[in-house]
Amino acid sequence: MIATVEVIGATLMLFASHFALATDPAERNARLVKDAKQVITDIDKGRFEKVEARFDKNMADALPLDKLTATSKSILQQTGALKSIGETTTSEKEGFFVILMQCEFANAPFDAQVVYDGDDKIAGLLYKPHAVATVYVAPDYVNRSAFAERDMTIGSGPLSVPGTLTLPRDKSGIPAVVLVQGSGPQDRDETIGPNRVFRDIAWGLGSQGIAALRFEKRTHAHPDAFKGSYTVDDEMTNDAIAAVHALRGIKEIDSSRIYIVGHSQGAMMAPRIAQRDPALHGLVLLAAPARPLEDIIVDQQTYLLADASGKLDRSGEMMLDTVKAKRDEVKHLDAANTPKDSLLMDVPASYWLDLRSYDPVAVASTLKMPILVLQGLRDFQVTAPDFTRWKDLCAKHPNVQCESYPTLNHLFIAGSGRSLPAEYQKPGHVDAHVVADIAAWINHGKIAG
């Protein structure tokens, strides 16, 4: 999925300069815990001036009242109203006092963190989805006895990545897919909250006689390798091609029937992967962006900053202006040495320059292989303008087929009402119709319908 919402909720985290801690730890602990709970309550009630008054200088400079207001409102739209503050833990780190609170909100549980400096001023704020250890329960469409799994290594050398092959039992001449994740440091299951999008798809396809190879994204397996300049190819495209090559070496697999199944940015890059490996048999594009990524990010932020009626208040407009300014910086890049922290998604200029001339729909139009484009109509990350471009391609090219699902969100999980990132924290599964359509298209050349 698109990176701006890979992590649910805006992150407000800054640290001030180092201060010595107070000399009465027990008294200070109790006092600051009480204060931190009041901070979260004040944010929930819209008392942003009271929160800003607690900021240290760094926080005050980075989050003036208008920006604090807009960001907080965006978070509250995702979390819903605060219901209760539960377990609270405290810790000290490098001279800062950190308070972590498990909060129950109307839409989903989130952890709220407040960081204090040595003068008891707020030096950091952070909202993040509450991490709950969950045991994966397979969806009803999975027949676990129909397939086995084996470990694989994708690529070679120090930047190789681990993967998992789902292989139907006692079969030969098996069609296979390589699963390519959305943006951000994704694991092989494309785990988002309690949901494991790619495991659902891999196991669902394995139950219907189709092999699936999923692998750790390189930014997840080797994050330290991505501190300088890099491109989208370094991040995902090269490993996807290596995964295809690895599948061709599996004796049970029909090497002439290998497909790419890409989700979000993985779907966006699938035509490039096919362009570089034309022996691929076909592409399945799930929630595929069709416009420049920087424009999609602006649309996402417009949606998240607006209220349910689509209106932005003044603070939201000012925050959106900041995002648009960063979008404009991306569009006017002319050198690969632009500071990374001035660009969207916290990726280097080389990444954006790699994408500048890439149009996934234009590249797809040159491909002769079958292409299946699937879109959830409750998706707020990849939306109607993107799907419209793909439908236009479908109308002109008989090798391209499009299908949409009215109740599905960006993860292809069913829901109702206005979709927000907090929805991703609710456990669910990739819809059975999506898995059935992919399997039917691969096995029979047309979707289940």
C-alpha positions in Angstrom: 0.0 0.0 0.0 1.0 3.6 -0.4 3.5 4.7 2.1 1.8 7.7 3.6 -0.6 5.4 5.4 1.5 2.2 5.8 1.7 3.3 9.5 -1.8 4.1 10.8 -2.1 7.5 12.4 0.2 10.4 12.0 3.5 10.2 14.0 4.4 13.3 16.0 7.8 12.5 17.5 10.5 14.9 18.2 13.1 15.1 21.0 14.5 18.2 22.7 18.0 18.6 24.0 19.2 16.5 26.9 18.2 17.4 30.4 18.9 15.8 33.8 16.0 14.0 35.4 14.3 15.2 38.6 15.6 13.7 41.8 12.3 12.3 43.1 11.5 9.5 40.6 8.4 8.1 42.3 6.7 11.5 42.7 7.7 12.6 39.2 6.5 9.3 37.7 3.0 9.7 39.3 2.7 13.3 38.3 3.8 12.9 34.7 1.6 9.8 34.2 -1.4 11.9 35.3 -0.3 14.7 33.0 0.2 12.4 30.0 -3.4 11.0 30.5 -4.6 14.6 30.5 -2.7 15.4 27.3 -4.5 12.5 25.5 -7.8 13.6 26.9 -7.2 17.2 25.9 -6.4 16.1 22.3 -9.5 14.0 22.2 -11.6 17.0 23.4 -10.0 19.4 21.0 -8.2 21.4 23.6 -5.1 21.8 21.5 -4.0 25.1 23.0 -3.6 23.4 26.4 -1.5 20.7 24.8 0.7 23.2 22.9 1.3 25.1 26.2 3.1 22.0 27.5 5.6 21.7 24.6 9.3 22.3 24.8 10.9 24.6 22.3 11.6 22.0 19.7 8.1 20.7 19.7 6.6 24.2 19.7 8.7 25.1 16.6 7.9 21.8 14.8 4.2 21.7 15.8 2.7 25.2 16.1 -0.9 25.3 17.0 -2.3 25.2 13.5 -0.2 22.1 12.5 -0.9 20.4 15.9 -4.6 21.0 15.3 -4.7 19.6 11.8 -2.6 16.6 12.6 -4.6 15.8 15.7 -7.9 16.1 13.9 -6.5 13.7 11.2 -5.5 11.2 13.9 -8.9 11.5 15.6 -10.7 10.8 12.4 -8.8 7.5 12.2 -9.1 6.5 15.9 -12.6 7.8 16.7 -13.4 9.1 20.1 -11.4 8.1 23.2 -13.2 5.6 25.3 -10.7 4.7 27.9 -7.0 4.7 28.9 -5.8 1.3 30.0 -2.4 -0.1 31.0 0.3 2.5 31.3 4.0 1.8 31.3 6.9 4.2 31.9 10.6 4.2 31.0 13.6 6.4 30.9 15.8 6.8 27.8 18.7 9.1 27.2 17.4 11.7 29.7 13.8 11.5 28.6 10.8 10.1 30.5 8.6 8.0 28.2 4.9 7.2 29.0 3.1 4.6 26.9 -0.6 4.3 27.3 -2.9 1.6 25.8 -6.0 3.5 24.7 -9.3 2.2 23.6 -10.8 4.3 20.8 -14.1 4.0 19.1 -12.6 2.7 15.9 -9.6 0.6 17.1 -7.1 0.3 20.0 -4.1 2.6 19.7 -1.1 3.2 21.8 -0.4 6.9 22.8 3.1 7.9 23.8 4.1 11.1 25.5 7.7 12.0 26.1 8.9 14.5 28.6 12.2 16.3 28.9 14.1 17.0 32.1 12.0 20.2 32.6 8.8 18.2 32.4 7.9 19.7 29.0 6.5 17.6 26.2 9.4 16.6 23.9 7.5 14.0 21.8 4.0 12.7 20.9 3.3 9.4 19.1 0.1 7.6 18.2 0.4 4.1 16.7 -1.8 1.1 16.3 -1.8 -1.2 19.4 0.4 -4.2 18.5 -1.5 -7.3 19.5 0.1 -10.7 19.1 -2.4 -12.7 17.0 -2.5 -16.3 15.9 -3.3 -16.5 12.2 -6.6 -18.2 11.5 -6.9 -19.2 7.9 -10.1 -18.1 6.0 -12.7 -20.6 5.1 -11.6 -20.8 1.5 -8.2 -22.3 2.5 -7.7 -26.1 2.4 -4.6 -26.5 4.4 -4.1 -30.1 3.3 -4.0 -29.1 -0.4 -0.5 -27.6 -0.2 2.8 -27.6 1.6 5.3 -24.7 2.2 9.0 -24.5 1.9 11.6 -21.8 2.7 13.4 -20.2 -0.2 16.1 -17.5 -0.7 15.6 -14.8 -3.3 18.7 -13.4 -4.8 22.3 -14.0 -3.7 24.9 -12.3 -1.6 24.4 -10.1 1.5 21.2 -8.5 0.3 19.4 -11.7 -0.5 16.0 -12.0 1.2 14.1 -15.0 2.7 10.8 -16.2 1.1 8.1 -18.8 1.4 6.9 -21.0 -1.4 3.3 -22.3 -1.2 3.2 -25.4 -3.4 0.2 -27.6 -4.1 0.8 -31.2 -3.1 1.3 -34.1 -5.6 1.0 -32.0 -8.7 3.2 -31.1 -11.6 3.0 -28.5 -14.4 1.7 -26.0 -11.7 1.1 -22.4 -12.5 2.7 -20.0 -10.0 2.6 -16.4 -8.9 5.1 -14.0 -7.3 3.5 -11.7 -4.8 4.9 -8.1 -4.8 4.0 -5.8 -1.8 3.0 -2.2 -1.6 5.3 0.6 -0.4 7.2 0.6 2.8 9.2 -2.2 4.6 6.7 -5.0 4.2 7.2 -8.6 5.4 6.4 -11.6 3.2 2.8 -11.8 4.5 2.2 -8.1 3.8 1.1 -7.9 7.5 -1.0 -4.8 8.2 -2.3 -4.7 11.7 -3.8 -8.2 12.5 -4.3 -8.9 8.8 -1.9 -10.9 6.6 -3.0 -10.0 3.0 -0.4 -12.1 1.1 -0.8 -15.2 3.3 -4.5 -15.2 2.6 -3.8 -14.9 -1.1 -1.0 -17.5 -1.2 -3.0 -20.0 0.9 -6.1 -19.4 -1.1 -4.4 -19.9 -4.4 -2.5 -22.9 -3.1 -5.9 -24.5 -2.2 -6.8 -24.2 -5.9 -3.7 -25.7 -7.4 -1.6 -22.5 -7.9 1.8 -22.0 -6.3 2.7 -18.7 -4.7 6.0 -17.3 -3.7 6.1 -14.4 -1.2 9.2 -12.9 0.2 10.5 -10.3 2.6 10.8 -6.9 1.0 14.4 -5.7 1.0 13.6 -2.6 3.0 12.2 -5.0 5.7 15.0 -7.5 5.6 17.9 -5.1 5.2 16.8 -1.6 6.4 20.4 -0.4 6.9 21.0 -0.8 3.2 18.6 2.0 2.4 20.2 5.0 4.1 21.7 6.6 1.0 20.5 6.9 -2.6 18.4 4.1 -4.0 15.7 3.5 -6.6 12.4 1.6 -6.8 14.3 -1.2 -8.6 16.6 -1.5 -5.6 13.6 -1.6 -3.3 11.3 -4.1 -5.1 11.6 -4.6 -8.9 14.9 -6.5 -8.9 13.9 -8.9 -6.2 10.6 -9.6 -7.9 12.5 -10.5 -11.1 14.8 -12.7 -9.0 11.8 -14.4 -7.5 10.5 -15.2 -10.9 13.8 -16.7 -11.9 13.8 -18.8 -8.7 10.4 -20.2 -9.5 11.6 -21.3 -12.9 14.0 -23.6 -11.2 11.3 -25.5 -9.3 10.6 -28.8 -11.1 6.9 -29.0 -10.2 6.2 -25.5 -11.6 5.3 -24.8 -15.3 7.9 -22.2 -16.1 5.8 -20.8 -18.9 2.9 -20.0 -16.6 4.4 -17.6 -14.0 2.4 -14.5 -13.1 3.1 -11.4 -11.0 0.4 -10.5 -8.4 1.1 -7.0 -7.2 -0.7 -5.0 -4.6 -0.7 -1.2 -4.5 2.8 0.0 -5.4 3.7 -3.6 -6.2 0.8 -3.5 -8.8 2.1 -0.1 -10.0 5.5 -1.6 -10.7 4.2 -4.9 -12.2 4.2 -3.6 -15.8 7.9 -2.6 -15.4 8.7 -6.1 -14.1 6.9 -7.6 -17.1 8.7 -5.3 -19.4 12.0 -6.5 -18.1 11.0 -10.2 -18.0 8.7 -10.6 -21.1 8.6 -14.4 -20.6 6.1 -13.8 -17.7 2.7 -15.2 -18.6 0.5 -12.5 -17.0 -0.1 -9.8 -14.4 -2.7 -9.4 -11.6 -2.9 -5.8 -10.4 -4.6 -5.3 -7.0 -5.4 -1.6 -6.3 -2.9 -0.4 -8.9 -2.0 3.3 -8.9 -2.2 4.8 -12.4 -1.1 8.4 -11.7 2.1 9.9 -10.3 2.7 8.8 -6.7 3.2 12.3 -5.4 -0.3 13.3 -6.7 -1.9 10.3 -5.1 -0.3 11.2 -1.7 -1.9 14.7 -1.9 -5.2 13.0 -2.6 -4.8 10.7 0.4 -3.9 13.5 2.7 -6.9 15.6 1.5 -9.1 12.7 2.3 -7.6 12.1 5.7 -7.6 15.7 6.7 -11.2 16.4 5.7 -14.2 15.6 7.7 -16.9 13.1 6.7 -18.5 15.6 4.3 -15.1 16.2 2.6 -14.6 19.7 4.0 -11.3 21.0 5.4 -11.0 23.6 8.2 -8.3 26.2 8.1 -5.8 24.1 10.0 -6.3 21.2 7.6 -5.9 23.5 4.6 -2.6 24.8 6.0 -1.3 21.2 6.6 -2.4 20.2 3.1 -0.5 23.2 1.7 2.7 21.8 3.3 2.1 18.4 1.6 1.4 20.1 -1.7 4.6 22.1 -1.4 6.5 18.8 -0.9 4.7 17.4 -3.9 5.9 20.4 -6.0 9.5 19.8 -4.8 9.3 16.3 -6.1 7.9 17.5 -9.5 10.7 20.0 -9.9 13.6 17.7 -8.9 16.6 18.1 -11.2 19.4 16.5 -9.3 19.9 13.3 -7.2 21.5 15.2 -4.3 18.3 16.9 -3.0 18.2 16.3 0.8 16.0 13.3 1.6 14.2 15.0 4.5 12.8 17.6 2.2 10.9 15.0 0.1 7.7 13.0 0.4 7.8 9.6 2.0 11.3 10.2 3.4 12.8 8.6 0.4 15.8 10.1 -1.6 15.6 12.1 -4.8 17.0 9.1 -6.7 13.8 7.2 -5.9 11.5 10.0 -7.2 13.7 10.5 -10.3 13.4 6.8 -11.0 9.6 7.1 -11.0 9.4 10.4 -13.0 9.2 8.9 -16.5 7.3 5.8 -15.5 3.7 5.5 -16.5 2.3 2.0 -15.5 -0.7 2.2 -17.8 1.4 3.3 -20.8 3.9 0.4 -20.2 1.0 -2.0 -19.7 -0.5 -0.9 -23.0 2.7 -2.3 -24.8 2.4 -5.7 -23.2 0.8 -8.6 -25.0 0.3 -10.8 -22.0 -3.0 -11.1 -20.1 -3.6 -8.5 -17.4 -6.2 -8.6 -14.7 -6.9 -5.4 -12.8 -8.9 -5.6 -9.5 -10.2 -2.6 -7.5 -12.0 -2.3 -4.2 -14.5 0.6 -4.4 -14.1 1.6 -0.7 -10.3 2.1 -1.3 -9.3 5.7 -0.2 -5.6 5.1 -1.2 -6.0 4.1 -4.8 -9.2 5.6 -6.1 -11.5 6.2 -9.0 -9.1 8.4 -11.1 -6.7 5.5 -11.1 -9.2 2.8 -11.8 -10.7 4.9 -14.6 -7.3 4.9 -16.4 -7.2 1.1 -16.1 -10.7 0.7 -17.4 -9.9 2.9 -20.4 -7.0 0.5 -21.1 -9.4 -2.5 -20.7 -11.7 -0.9 -23.3 -8.9 -0.7 -25.9 -6.9 -3.9 -25.2 -8.6 -7.3 -25.2 -5.8 -8.8 -23.2 -6.7 -6.6 -20.2 -9.7 -7.3 -17.9 -11.0 -5.2 -15.0 -13.2 -6.0 -12.1 -14.3 -4.0 -9.1 -15.8 -4.9 -5.7 -18.2 -2.4 -4.0 -17.6 -3.3 -0.4 -13.8 -3.9 -0.4 -11.1 -1.5 1.0 -7.5 -1.2 0.0 -6.6 -4.5 1.6 -9.5 -6.2 -0.3 -11.3 -6.8 3.0 -15.0 -6.2 3.2 -16.5 -3.4 5.2 -19.1 -0.7 5.2 -19.2 3.1 5.4 -16.3 5.5 5.0 -13.0 3.7 5.0 -10.2 5.0 7.2 -6.8 3.6 8.2 -8.1 2.4 11.6 -10.2 -0.1 9.7 -7.0 -1.9 8.9 -6.6 -2.7 12.6 -9.7 -4.9 12.6 -9.0 -8.5 11.8 -10.3 -9.8 8.5 -9.4 -11.7 5.4 -9.0 -11.0 1.7 -12.5 -11.5 0.3 -13.2 -15.0 -1.1 -14.5 -13.6 -4.4 -11.1 -11.9 -5.0 -9.1 -15.1 -4.5 -11.7 -17.1 -6.6 -11.5 -14.6 -9.4 -7.6 -14.7 -9.5 -7.6 -18.5 -9.4 -10.3 -18.8 -12.1 -8.5 -16.2 -14.3 -5.2 -18.2 -14.0 -6.7 -21.6 -14.3 -9.4 -20.9 -16.9 -8.6 -17.5 -18.5 -11.6 -15.7 -17.0 -12.8 -14.6 -13.6 -15.4 -16.5 -11.6 -17.9 -13.7 -12.1 
